[in-house]
Amino acid sequence: MRLSGTQSLPARLVAIALATAVSIAAAYALYRLVERPAQAWSARLRYHRRREPSETRPEELEQLNPAF
């Protein structure tokens, strides 16, 4: 491994295991700090069903497009 300067096989295996552990720990931290709060915030959003054009009343069309 060029970057770490390790030459022996056991040192390389330790370096790979350490890099894997750091990567998993970072992913877990981002999940806890970013992903879970974002999921909780998005669960609070409420979406309204859009009406089909045939369900729109003429008064509503006038408000949307005064040229009607």
Beta strands, then each sheet from edge to edge (+ up, - down):
end
